[in-house]
Amino acid sequence: MTHITGRGAMRRTVVVTGGGTGIGRATARAFAAEGAEVLVVGRTGRNLAATAAGHPGVRTLTADLTEPGAAERVAAAAMESWGRIDVLVHNAAAVLPEPVGSLTRDAARRQVETNLLAPLFLTRAALGGLEAAGGTVVCVGTAATLGRRAFPGMSLYGATKVALDFLVRTWAVELAPRGIRAVGVAPGETDTGIGERMGWSAEEIARHQEQAAARTPSGRVGRPEDVAWWIVRLARPEAGYASGTVVAVDGAASVV
Ligand SMILES: NC(=O)c1ccc[n+]([C@@H]2O[C@H](COP(=O)([O-])OP(=O)(O)OC[C@H]3O[C@@H](n4cnc5c(N)ncnc54)[C@H](OP(=O)(O)O)[C@@H]3O)[C@@H](O)[C@H]2O)c1
């Protein structure tokens, strides 16, 4: 295990939740490409291993972040290896679309626990490491909830993402005295394979992406790397004056 002390020539240390697929995978690899040491967390070991394959800076930790003790285990793994956490990316999410009339309590609970409570308690567990680094918390929300727009079929998912933006604003103020900043990245429709994982058919995915591209002024959906680029940049020390802000990366879809 790599034990790192002193801050001089250190590589940056990054934890990415949901790093086994999609935006999380692209983010982990983008940080690693910049020379960072990255810990990716998720429930599916083989996906995490695929993210790490060929990227020596990426290590994996299998954990269900909704389980009691998981946040502490992730923070402890990072602290044991590095003694600090420069960047904590809350990217893991549960997306369970359902109109309110048929939303089950279980689906509601899973989304709240994964999208809201897991970032909350992982941030809490990581505070010592973030403070030691003068670190940055990055929350991945969604551009679909920016402004005063509705999100039919996604009321609970959207509510968790609105709440995540509120955590960003609040933590930016609350944690500033400890040298920690908080920022959000709000992706628009991004081609991550999430549709397949939600059980949609190939036709449904194609139709969905076509419609999303048509209502996006940039005329296309995003790639995971489009979003990862911003996460990496916002977490850099040079971006240090940005805190409490949420950046939309959505081809202008949220402003039409
Ligand atoms: N794709 C889009 O169009 C889009 C648009 C706006 C916002 N976003 C947001 O961007 C982020 C990434 O989305 P994505 O499209 O890349 O989704 P994705 O590929 O489904 O990634 C979500 C990741 O979270 C992990 N995860 C889920 N529940 C977990 C749990 N309880 N504990 C630990 N890990 C868990 C999943 O891995 P396991 O199942 O192996 O645990 C998965 O790797 C999400 O926050 C999403 O809300 C996406």
The ligand as an SDF file (V2000), in Angstrom:
LIG
                    3D

 48 52  0  0  0  0  0  0  0  0999 V2000
  -26.1690    9.9240  -17.9190 N   0  0  0  0  0  0  0  0  0  0  0  0
  -26.8770   11.0350  -17.9000 C   0  0  0  0  0  0  0  0  0  0  0  0
  -27.5420   11.3790  -18.8870 O   0  0  0  0  0  0  0  0  0  0  0  0
  -26.8830   11.9110  -16.6840 C   0  0  0  0  0  0  0  0  0  0  0  0
  -27.5270   13.1490  -16.7800 C   0  0  0  0  0  0  0  0  0  0  0  0
  -27.5290   13.9880  -15.6770 C   0  0  0  0  0  0  0  0  0  0  0  0
  -26.9080   13.5870  -14.5030 C   0  0  0  0  0  0  0  0  0  0  0  0
  -26.2870   12.3690  -14.4300 N   0  0  0  0  0  0  0  0  0  0  0  0
  -25.6480   12.0100  -13.1620 C   0  0  0  0  0  0  0  0  0  0  0  0
  -24.3030   11.6670  -13.4110 O   0  0  0  0  0  0  0  0  0  0  0  0
  -23.8710   10.6750  -12.4790 C   0  0  0  0  0  0  0  0  0  0  0  0
  -23.2990    9.4840  -13.2110 C   0  0  0  0  0  0  0  0  0  0  0  0
  -24.2700    9.0040  -14.1020 O   0  0  0  0  0  0  0  0  0  0  0  0
  -23.9700    7.8730  -15.1700 P   0  0  0  0  0  0  0  0  0  0  0  0
  -24.8890    8.1090  -16.2920 O   0  0  0  0  0  0  0  0  0  0  0  0
  -22.5160    7.7570  -15.4110 O   0  0  0  0  0  0  0  0  0  0  0  0
  -24.5810    6.6380  -14.3600 O   0  0  0  0  0  0  0  0  0  0  0  0
  -24.1140    5.1620  -14.1260 P   0  0  0  0  0  0  0  0  0  0  0  0
  -23.1810    4.7330  -15.1890 O   0  0  0  0  0  0  0  0  0  0  0  0
  -25.3050    4.3370  -13.8360 O   0  0  0  0  0  0  0  0  0  0  0  0
  -23.2610    5.3380  -12.8040 O   0  0  0  0  0  0  0  0  0  0  0  0
  -23.7650    5.2950  -11.5380 C   0  0  0  0  0  0  0  0  0  0  0  0
  -22.7470    4.5400  -10.7130 C   0  0  0  0  0  0  0  0  0  0  0  0
  -23.1490    4.5660   -9.3500 O   0  0  0  0  0  0  0  0  0  0  0  0
  -22.8550    3.3220   -8.7710 C   0  0  0  0  0  0  0  0  0  0  0  0
  -23.7430    3.0950   -7.6520 N   0  0  0  0  0  0  0  0  0  0  0  0
  -25.1030    3.0770   -7.6680 C   0  0  0  0  0  0  0  0  0  0  0  0
  -25.5730    2.8160   -6.4550 N   0  0  0  0  0  0  0  0  0  0  0  0
  -24.5000    2.6840   -5.6360 C   0  0  0  0  0  0  0  0  0  0  0  0
  -24.3480    2.3870   -4.2610 C   0  0  0  0  0  0  0  0  0  0  0  0
  -25.4040    2.1670   -3.4660 N   0  0  0  0  0  0  0  0  0  0  0  0
  -23.0990    2.3090   -3.7430 N   0  0  0  0  0  0  0  0  0  0  0  0
  -22.0190    2.5130   -4.5320 C   0  0  0  0  0  0  0  0  0  0  0  0
  -22.1070    2.8070   -5.8500 N   0  0  0  0  0  0  0  0  0  0  0  0
  -23.3350    2.8610   -6.3880 C   0  0  0  0  0  0  0  0  0  0  0  0
  -23.0920    2.3020   -9.8990 C   0  0  0  0  0  0  0  0  0  0  0  0
  -22.2890    1.1620   -9.7570 O   0  0  0  0  0  0  0  0  0  0  0  0
  -22.8260   -0.2010   -9.0640 P   0  0  0  0  0  0  0  0  0  0  0  0
  -24.1990   -0.4470   -9.6160 O   0  0  0  0  0  0  0  0  0  0  0  0
  -21.8050   -1.2070   -9.4490 O   0  0  0  0  0  0  0  0  0  0  0  0
  -22.8140    0.0930   -7.6150 O   0  0  0  0  0  0  0  0  0  0  0  0
  -22.6330    3.0760  -11.1240 C   0  0  0  0  0  0  0  0  0  0  0  0
  -21.2710    2.8030  -11.4280 O   0  0  0  0  0  0  0  0  0  0  0  0
  -25.0940   10.3390  -11.6180 C   0  0  0  0  0  0  0  0  0  0  0  0
  -25.0290   11.0840  -10.4310 O   0  0  0  0  0  0  0  0  0  0  0  0
  -26.2610   10.8000  -12.4870 C   0  0  0  0  0  0  0  0  0  0  0  0
  -27.3840   11.1450  -11.7000 O   0  0  0  0  0  0  0  0  0  0  0  0
  -26.2630   11.5210  -15.4940 C   0  0  0  0  0  0  0  0  0  0  0  0
  1  2  1  0
  2  3  2  0
  2  4  1  0
  4  5  1  0
  4 48  2  0
  5  6  2  0
  6  7  1  0
  7  8  2  0
  8  9  1  0
  8 48  1  0
  9 10  1  0
  9 46  1  0
 10 11  1  0
 11 12  1  0
 11 44  1  0
 12 13  1  0
 13 14  1  0
 14 15  2  0
 14 16  1  0
 14 17  1  0
 17 18  1  0
 18 19  2  0
 18 20  1  0
 18 21  1  0
 21 22  1  0
 22 23  1  0
 23 24  1  0
 23 42  1  0
 24 25  1  0
 25 26  1  0
 25 36  1  0
 26 27  1  0
 26 35  1  0
 27 28  2  0
 28 29  1  0
 29 30  1  0
 29 35  2  0
 30 31  1  0
 30 32  2  0
 32 33  1  0
 33 34  2  0
 34 35  1  0
 36 37  1  0
 36 42  1  0
 37 38  1  0
 38 39  2  0
 38 40  1  0
 38 41  1  0
 42 43  1  0
 44 45  1  0
 44 46  1  0
 46 47  1  0
M  CHG  2   8   1  16  -1
M  END
$$$$
